[in-house]
Amino acid sequence: LSLQQDVIAGFLYAILILVVFHPVVDLIDNFNLTYKYAPLIIISTAFEMTAVEKIEEQLASLRIAKRSTLSQEPAYLLDIDVSKPAQSESSRFVAVSCSNKSIRVYNRETLNFLREYSSCPGILNGVRFAHACDSIVFSACSDGTVKCWDIRLATQKAVQIFSGYPSNIFISFDINCSDLIICAGTEKVEKDTFLVFWDARGITNCASAAKEPLGVYSESHNDDITKICFHPVKHNLVVSGSTDGLVNVFDINRDNEDDALISTCNSNSSVSFIGWSGKDYKQVYCMTHDEGFCWWDIAQLDTEEPITLLHVLDVRDAVCIENDSLHYLVGGLYHEKADKLFLIGGTSAGNIHLISCSTDGLSLVGTLCGGHTATVRSFCWNLIDESLLTGGEDAQLLLWKPRAVERSLAKNASMKIASSVQKRVRVHNSSLKSRKK
């Protein structure tokens, strides 16, 4: 009788093990592994979840490490970029595009002011460092040029000018990861909207002669091209966003615009920000001027799976923030280590909200308070030291680091200032292009 009970108990135990660990057994069989490795798979999954939680904890623990001193002419800080460091070094410089038609350059660690360049009478739109040389900085200009400055030189003049066509007014631009191609997007003039391309080779030894365009894409957007973003790793891929609501992905290695356009996604609203995310950066996302959010998986283009990962009409209504609110979105950042996409938003009083993004929805990670006193307009994330740079309508440039302690006890009073910069929000056409698949 005792033996029969032992046999029955053993049989029931075996069934229990098979039911509980059946998915793991299937996984192991699929990869031709032995059962002894099942605990390693479980431990690995737990470790990955812990890594994401650790990154979220670091983001929530960001504190002010440095503030830049206010300049004599306060201005909105509209765009920020940091110099691209060598593998063993940290970024040395920060460049900021300002509403007073200037670019300001600061020391990356101290935020001490170093240089200023003026684009008068044109308006600057965006700022980017070259990838191969941390002293070369670019910005698009409303006068139909992309200008290049070398911060090693004492001159205040652009050392290289990339000229567009006579009607071009550039409001967005980017340079690809290999520093080979510059692309700028135009404001709509009459019926024309262009993506303009230049050969950027030789920028590390800039010459003063103006460079003419290689060519243009003119058929894929029908309104202002508000954002351009090259792929972080693949030099031939670029995504563009427009007030026509379209987010287009191009392979510029192809012979013509029709063949180059590999994906058209419709946000149904005016695009304010775009970026790449996901492993191998096979996803694109965008934010809209009415605070919407769209997220697509381009890797699914040749499959039967839907490419839309998440579409939120109004993020302000989708994120629950206790004792506070969300007034606007600034942009997004993809954290490679955690394989996680985060959004950055804020309030008109200067609070910054960090939002975790998943296919299940959006959730608040943390809020950065006590820094800005007005709307935050720009940011730049540094993966190397997990730091965040932010700029706002209070003319402040702030450096945030995990658990940092600000040494200066003096707090800046509210510096909300008047700006000549107008929001680019238009009524969109209801007849937008359908998504390609």
N, C-alpha and C positions, 0 to 999 in steps of 0.2 A: 504493500500500500504506500509506504514511504517512497519507494522508487517510482511508482506511478505518479505521485504528487510532484516529485522532482522533475519528471519528464514533462508533465503538463505545465508546470511553472516555467521551465526552460523554453517550451514551445511558445507560450504567451509572451515571454520576454523577447524572444527572437522576432515575433510579429511586431511588438512595440518598437524595437530598434529599426526594423525595416520601414515602418510607417513614418517615424520621426526623421530618419536620415535618408529616406528614399531620394529626395532631390540631390543630396550630396553624392549618393551612390551613382545616380545617373550621370552627374557631372564628372565623377571620377572615371566611369566607364567610357564616357565620350572622349576623354583625354588619355585613355589607356594608362591610368594611374592605379596604384594599389590602395586598398582601404586604409592603410596606416597613415596616409597623408591627409585624411579627412579633417583631423583636428587643426592642421596647418591652414586649410582653406577657411575654416571658421575663425581662427585667430586673425588671419589676414584681413577678412571682412571687418572684423571688429576694429582692427588697427586703422583701416581706411576711414571708418566713421569717426574715430577719435581724432584723426588728422583734420577732418573738416571742422569738428567742434573746436579744435585748438586754434585754427585760423580764425574762426568766428570770435573766439575769445580774445585773440590778439587785436582784431578790428575793433571790438567793443572797448578794449583797454587803451586805445589811442589817446594820447594827451599832447598838449601843445609843448613842443620842444624849443621852437624859435619863432620870432616874429620879425618881419622886415620893418625898418623904420619908414614912416610915412614920408613920401616925397613932397617937394614944395608945390607940385601940381597934382593933387589927388585925382585918380582916375579909376574907372572900373577895370578889374583884371579879368580879361575875357578868355584867355587861353594860356595854358602852362605846358612847358615841356622841359625835361631834364636831359642833359647830355648823355650820350650812350657810352658807358664805360668799357674799358678793356676787361677781360674775364676776371682778373685778379684785383681790379681797382673799383672804386666807387665813383659815382657821377660827380663831376666837379662844378658844373654850372646849371643854373636854372634860367630859362628865358620866359618872359611874360609879355603877351600882347595886350596893350592897354587901349582904352577908349579915346585917349588923347592923341591917337595916331602914332604911338611910339612902341618900341620894343625895349624892355628893360632886362638886363642880365645881372644875376646875383650869384654869389658864392653858394654852392649847394648846401653846405653844412652850417654856415654862419648866417646866411641870408643877407650878408653885406652887399650893398649895391656896387656894381662894377662898371657897367656901360649902359648907354642909352642911344637908340637909333630912331630917327624920325622918318616917317613916310609922307609927310606933308607935300602936296595937299591931299594925297590919297588916304583912304582908310585901310588899316591893316586887318586881315582876316586870317587868324590862325598863326601858329609859330611851331617850327620843327627843327630839331638838330639833325645834322647828317649822322649816319650810323657809323661811318668809318673814321670820322674826325670830329672830336668833341668841341672844336672851336668854330665850326661852321654852322650858322643858323639861318633859317629861311622864314619868309612870310609872304603870303599872297596879298595883293594890294588892289584896291578898287580902280587904280589907274591902268589896269590891264597888264600888270607885270607880276612876276614872282621875284622877290629880291633876296640876295644872299649877302650876309655880313660875316666877316672874319674877326672874332673878338680878340685875336692876338694882335691886331693892328690898331694903331691910334686913330686912324681915319674914321669919320662918321658916315662916309659914303658907302653905298653898296659896292661890293667888289665883283659881283656878277648879277646881271639882270636877264631874266628870261621873259622875253616880250611876247604878248599875245597878239590877237588881231585887233584892228581899230575899234570895233564895237564892244570888246570884251571888258566886263566888270567882274573881277574875280572875288568870290565870297567864300571859297573853300579850296583846300589843296592838301596834298600829302606827297611824300617821297618814298619810294619803295625800299625794301629792306636791304637791297644791294647797292643803293645810291645810284642806280642807273637811270631811273625814270622819275620825272616829276609830273604830276597831274593836277590840274586846277579846274574848278567848276565855276561857271559863270552865272550871273543874274540874267533873267530873261530880258532880252532887248527885242522889241517887236515880236517876232515869232521864233527867234533863235535862242537856243540854249546849248552850250557846248561843254564837253570835257576836252580840255586841251592838254597835249602831251609834249614834253621836251626830253632830249637826251641830256642827262645830268652829269655825264662822265667828265672828270677833270675838276670837280668842285673842291677837291683838297688843294688844288693849285689854281684858285679862281683867277680868271682873266677878266678884264674890265669890259670886253666887247659883249654886246647883247646877243643872246641866243634866240633863234627863231624856232617856232614849234615844229615838231615832227609831223603832227597832224591832229585831227579832232574826231570825237564821236558827237554826232549831232541829232540822232534820231531816237535815242532811248529815253530821254526826258523831255517834258513839255513845259517845265516851269523851273524856277530857281533851283540850282544844285547846291544844297545847303551843307552837305558833308561828303567827304571822300576819305576812304581808309584802305590803304594797301594791306595785304595779308602779312602777318608778322614774320612768316618764314618763306613762303613762296612768292618770289619776286614778280611773277606774271599775273597774280590775282589782285583785283581791286574791287571794292564795293562802293557804290555811290547812293546818296539819298537826296530826295528833292521835296519841294513843297507840293509836287503833284501826287505825293503819297507813295511813290514807287521806290523800292530798294533794289538796285540792279547789281549783279555780280558779273564781272568781265574777266575773260582770259585774254590779256593784251598780246599774247604770242600769236594769236590767230590773225588771219590776213585782213579781215574787214569787220566792221561793227556788228553786222548781223551774226556772223559766226562767233564773235568775241562774247556776245551776250549769252551767258550760260544759264542765267536765272533771273527772273523778275518776280519779286514778292511785293504784295500790295498791303501797305499799312493802313490804308483808308484815311490818312490824315497827313498833315505837313510834317516832314521828318526833321527832327532837331539834333539827333545823335545816332551814330551807327558804330558797330564794332564787331570783332570776331571773337568766338569763344569755342569751348569744347576741346577734347583731345585732338591734336593735329589741326586745330582751328578749322573745323569743318562746319561750324555753325555761324550764323550772322544774327544780329539783333539790332533793333532800333528803338528810339524813343521819339515821341511826337510833341509838337508844340502845345497840344492840349493834354499833355501828361499821360499819353497812352504808351503801351509797351508791346512789342512784337518780337518773337524769337523763332528762328527757323533752322532746320537741319538740312544743309545743302547736300549732305552725303546721301540723303534719301531721294534725290532727284530722279535717279534711274531705277527706283523701286516702286512698289505699289503702296508703300507706307506714306502717310501724310507728312509733309515737311514742317508743318506748324507745330512747334513744341509748346508755345504759350502765347495767348493774345489777351491782353488786359486793356479794356477800353479807357479806364481812368484809374491809374495807380493810387491816386489820392483816396479813392473809395475802397481799394482792395487791401490796403495795409492798415492794420490796427495798431495805433500808437497811443499808449496810455498817457494821459495828462499832456498831450501835445497833438500836433497835426502835421500833415504833409502838404506843402503848398506847391511844390514843383519838383521836377527831376533835373539833375545836372548831367548825368551820364552813367556809364557802366564800367566795370573792371572785371576781367577774367583772371582768377587766381590759379596759376598753373599747378602749384603744389597740391592744392585741394581739389583741382578740377571742378571749380565752382565759380558761377557767375554772380556778381554782386552789383546792385544798383546804388547810386548815390543821389539822394534828394535832400530837401531842406525846407526851412521856413523863412519867411520874410524877416524874422528877427535874427537870423544867422545860425540857428541850430542845424546840424548836419545829421541826416538819418542814413544809416547803412542797412541795406535791404538784401536779404538772401533770396536768390532766384532758383526755383526748381520747376519741373513740369507740373507739379501739384499746385503751384502758386507762389506768392510772395510773402515773406515774413520779415519782421524787424529783427536785426542783429544787435544794434546799439545806436545811441545818439551821442554826438560830440557837441558839447555845450561850452559856453564861456569863451569862445574864440572870436567868431565874426559877429558883427552887430547889424548886418544887413544881408540881403540875398547873396548866396554863394553862386558865382558864375562859372568857375573853372576848377579843375583838379588834375593831379597827376600822381599815379601810384608807382612806387618803387618796390619791386618784388625782392630786391637784394636785402634791404634792411627793414622790409615791411612798414615803410613810412608813407605818409600821404601829404602832399602839398595842396593847399586850397587858396583860392583867390576870390574876392567878392566885390560887391558894390560899396563896401566900406573902405576900399583901397588897401586892404590888408593882405599880405602874403604870409600864410602860416605853414609851419612844418610840424606835422603830428607824428609821434613815434609811440610804440607800445610802452605804457607806464612811464612816460617821460615826466620830468618836473621842470616847469618853466622857471628860469632863474630870475627873470625880471619881475619885480612885484608891481610895476606900473601897468595899469590896464588902460587900453585905448578907449576913449569915448566914442560914441556913435559917430561915424564919418559918412553916413548916407549922403551921397552927392548927386547932383544932376548929371545926366548923361545925354550925349547926342546920338547914342546908339539906339536904333529902333528895332523892335522885335520883328522878325521876318515871318509873319503869320498872314496867310492869304486865304481867301475862299477857294476851295479846291474844286476842280471839275468832277462832276459825278461820273462821267464816262472815262474811267481809268483803264489802263491795259490789264488784261487778265494775266494771272500768274502762269508762268511757263513751268512745265514739269517734264 
